[in-house]
Amino acid sequence: MLRILERQTARCHAPRRAGILVVKELMLLLICLVSLFSLGAKSLDWLVVDVVHEAAHARLARVASLNYVSRLVTDREGTTLWICRPLRMVSQVNLESGETEQGIVTEGRKLSRIAHSQNNSTTLLVWAEGEAELYRHGLLSSPISLLVRSRGESFVIDAGVSADGTIAVFVSQNGEVQGWLDRESATEVFCYSLPTSSAVSRACLDPQGRRLFVAREDKTAGIHEVLTGVDQKSPLKLPAVCTSAVWSADGSSILVATQDGSISLLDAVSGQTQWQGKLNTADLPKFAWADSIAISRDETQVAAASSHSKLINVWNRNSAAAPTSQSLAGHDGVIRSLEFGHDSQTLYSGSLDGTVREWSLVSFTQRRIID
């Protein structure tokens, strides 16, 4: 009797067990399908990443062959443009004819920083190998060879030359400042260390050669006397780490770009923000910020570009509307340097695509490709 009951019970539970087994098999099959799909998606991601990397390497190869433009400087009269190509040469271009008048070949050495005076007398070249050269009477003159003295593995962050060419200076990441003051009979050397609360992120010399703006990675900045390093104004609080900085032509204000995409104009005396714009990062990565900035001589126009974009943002500070920018498009590579012309209505841009372009800020069109 017990065996008969067990058989009947087994028959009753058999469909339930079968159903459970079917559900388990379906779930197992679903898990396998999800896993396979996930692996496939990852494989597809890897394939996409490989394609992107290959494209990036191809672009870098083209950049290396074109010898990209990293720095532009115009003279006070607006007749000359200096173009720095770190892998090839530094050249002087006549803006009226567009022809190269003179230059120096880097001979395979890589330029780290370049600064040039607006009166065309003095050029400071800082090489990646830890050397510097000071040209006191044009690039065709014999340079003064200098050694970059720095503690540890620190490297040069920025270099500057006063408008009249009498002072040249560069600042290292660890806060060490080295400079040269030209006297009538000789060139005097000065060197000192700034307080190192944090590593230096950017520095720039004012056109008169009296003050040095130094920004640090702790989101602070200060203004120092150039020859001694004496603090004149600090700490200045910045919204984020400074990525680029430049003085206005008259030395009354400092244009500062930070990692949050802000472009701010600071009063050089009070440290207060006079104007602020925002880089158009709608189509850029979250970590995009302005690496190249410029302010016109009359301080009415501000330009900025990100190292992740081929577009140039331009603001008119006299506009009654909110500080929104207009865009200039035309480069095939990201922008590395911006410089306003003498009339404040002309903008020059240098790019990784190897070209220098001249823009009209009246019609917001490209006038010509200079080189």
N, C-alpha and C positions, 0 to 999 in steps of 0.2 A: 504493500500500500504506500509506504514511504517513497519507494522508487518511482511509483506512478505519479505521485504528487510532485516529486522533484522534476520528472520529465515534463509534466504540464506547466510547472513554474518556469522551467527553462524555455519552453515554447513561448510562453507569454512575454518573457524578457528579451527573447531573441530579436524581435523587431526594434526594441528600444536600443539594444546594444549596437545593432546595425546602423540605426540612425545616428547614434553618438559617434560611431566610427566614420560615417560619411562626413559628419560635421567636422571632426578632427582632421580628416584628410583634406577637406576643402580649406580649412584654416591653414593647414600646412602648405597647401598649394598657393594660397594667397600670400603667405609670408615669403615663399620662394619667389613669387612673381614680383613682390615689392622689393625684395633684395636685389633681384636681377635688374629691375628698373633703376634702382638706386645706383648700382654699379655701372649701369649703362650711362646714367646721367653724369656720374663722376668721370667716366671715361670720356664722355663728350666734353665736359669741362676741361679735362686735361688736354684734349685735342685743341679746344679753343685757346687755352693758355699757350700751348705750343705754337699755334699759328700767330698769336699776338706777339710772343717772344721773337719768333722769326721775323715778323714785320718790324719789330722794334730794332732788332739787330741790323736789318736791311737799312732802316732809316739812319741808324748810327753810322753805318758804313758810308752812306751818302754824305752825312754831315762831315765826317772826317775827310772825305775827298774834297768837299767844298770849302773847308777851312772856315768854319762859322764865325760870325761877328759877335764879339762879346762886350765891346765898349765903344761908345760914340762920344765925341766931345766937339763942341763948336767954339770958335773964337769969339771975342767980344764984338767984332765988326760984322760977324755973320758971313764972312767970305770963305772960311776954311772949315772943313770937317775932318776930324781925325778918326780913323777907323782902326780898331784893334782886332786882328785875327790871331788868336793865341798860337795856332799851329803853323802860321806862315809869316805874317809881317804886320807892322804898324805903318800905316800910310797916311799921307796928308793929301786931301782932295780939294781942288778948287771948286766951290759950289756954283760958280758962274759957268764954267766950262764943263764940269763933271769929270775932269781929267786928274789923274794922280800926279802930283808935283814932286813928291819925294817920300821916302819911307825907309825902314830898316827891315831886313829879313831876319827872322828869328832862328833860322838854321836848325830847325827841329827841336829847339828848346821851347818849353811851354811857359807862356806868360801866366802868372797868377793874378796880378793886379796891374793896372795902368792908371796914371793920373797926369793931367796936362793943364798948364796954365792958359788963361784966356788971352794972354798977350803973345802966345806962340813962342815964348822963350824957353820954358822949362818943361821937361817931361820926366816922370819917374816911372821906371819899369821894375816890377818885382817878379822874379822868376820862381817857378815851383821848386827849383833846386836849392833855395835858401840864399839867393844872391839878389842884389838890386843894382840898378844902374841909373844915375842921375845925369840927364842931358841938360846942360845949362844954356846952350846957344843953338837950339834946334837939333833935329835927329841926325843931321850930317856932321855935327860936332863930335869931338871925342868925349865919351862918357866918363863920369867918376864912378869907379866900381866900389860897391858897398857890400858888406856882409849883413845878413839878417840875423841879429843876435836875439835869441829867444830861449827861454827856459823850457826844458822838457820837449814834448812833441807838439807844442803849440804852433799854429800857422797864421799867416797874415790874413786878417779879416777884411781890411779896407786900406786904401791909400788915398792921399789927397795932396794937391798943390794949390797954393794961393793964386788968386787971379793975376797978380803981378809977377808970379814966379819966384818970389824971394824965400818962400818957405815950402818945404816938401816933408811929408810925414806919412808913416804907416803904423797901423795898430794891429797887434797880434791878439789871438783869441784869449790868451792869459792876461791881457791888460797891459802888456808892455808896449810902450810908445817909443818910436825912434824917428828922429827928424833932422833936418838940415836947414840952417838959417844962412842965407847968402849975405855976406857983407861985401863991401867994396873991394877988399883985398883978398878975402878967403871965405871958405864955407865952414861954418861952425856946426858941430854935431851936438845934439842933445838926446838924452835917453832917460826914461824914468818908468816906473810901474804905477799904474792906477790901482785903487782899492779893488780887490778881487772878491766881492761878495758872490759873484757868479761869473761864468764865462761870458766874454764879449760876443754879441751876435752881430752887431753892425756899428760902424763909426764913420763920421764924415767931418771934413774940415770946412770952416766957413770961408767964403770968397776972400775976405780980408786977411785970412791967415792968423786970426787971433784966438778963435775958440774951436773947441773940438767937441762934437756931440758923440757920446758913447752910449750905446744901448746894450743891455745885458739879458741873458736868458732867463732871469728871474722876473721879467716884465717891468724892469725899471730902466731909467736912463739918467744921464747927467750931462751937464755942459762944463767943460774944463778949460782952463787957460792953457794954450798950446805949449808954450816953452817950459812950463813948470808942472803942469797937471793939477794946479790948484783948483779946487771945486768952486764953480760959480753958481751953479743951480742944480741941486739934486736933493732927494731923488724925485725924478719925474715918473709918475705912474702911467704905464701904457696898458691898453686893453688886452694885449697879448704880446708874445715875443716879437720883437722887431725883425722884419725880413729885408727892409731896405729903408734908406734915409738919405735926404739931400737938402742942402740949405737953399733958401731963396737967393736971388742975385744980390740983393742989398743986405743980406745977413740978418734980416729982422725976424725971420721965421724958419721953421724946419718942417719939411714934408716927411711924414713917417708912415710906412706900411707895416701892418702886423699880421700875425698868422690867422686872425679871425676874419681876414678879408677887408679890414678897415683901412682907409686912407685918411690920415689926419694931418692938419696943418697946425703946428704948435707955435705960440709966441715965444721967441727966443729969450725974452726978459722974464715974463711971468710964468711961462710954462703952460699957460691955459690953451685949450683947444679953440682955434679960431674958425675952423671949418672941418667937416668930416663927410666923406663919401664912402660908398661900399662897392667893392669889386663885384661885378656881375658874375656870380658863380653858379648860375642855374644849370649850365651844361658841363660843369667842372667837378672833379672829385671833391670830397668833403675836406681834404687836406690842402686844397689849392689856395694860394695866396699870391699877392703881388710881389714879384721879385724885381721888376723894373718900374721905376717911377720917375716923373719929371715934373717941374713946375716952370711955367713961362716966366720971362724976365719981368713982365708987368704983374705977375701973380694972379692973372685972371683965368688961366687955363691950367688944368692938372691932368696928367696922363698916367696910366698904369697898365701893366700887363702881367699875366700870370705865366709861370714856366710850364703850365699845363694847357695853354691856350694859344691860338694863332691870332686872336683878336686883341685890339688895343682899346681900352676904355678911356674916354675923354670927358671931363667935366668943365663946364663954364661956371666959375664962381660968382659971376655977376648975374646969373640967371635968377629971376624971382621965384621960379618953381623950386620944388624939392630937389636935392642934389642927385639927379639921375644922370647917367652917362650915355653918350653916344658911342657907337662902335666903328672902328676902322678895320676892314678885312681885306686881305690880299696876300699875306705871307703864306708860304707853304710849310713853314716851321714855326716853333714857338719863339716868342720875342725874348731877346737877351739884353737889349739896351734901348733907352728912349732919350731923345735930346731935342729941346725946343730950338727953333731958329731965332735969329735976331729980332724979327718982327712980332714974335709971340703968336703968330697965326700959321706958322709952319712947324711941322713935327717930323723928326727923322727917327727911323726905327731900324735896328739891326737884329737879325734873326739867325736861328740855326739853319735856315735854308741857304745861308751864304750871301744874302742880298741886303743892301741898305736901301730903304724906300723913303721918299719925300712925300709928305701929306699936306694938303691944304685943309686948315681948320675953319675955313669960310664955307667951302663947298663940301667938305668931308669926303674928298676924293683923293686918289693917288695921283700925284703929278708925274713922278718918274722913278725909275730904278737907277740909283747912282752907280752901283757897282755889283 
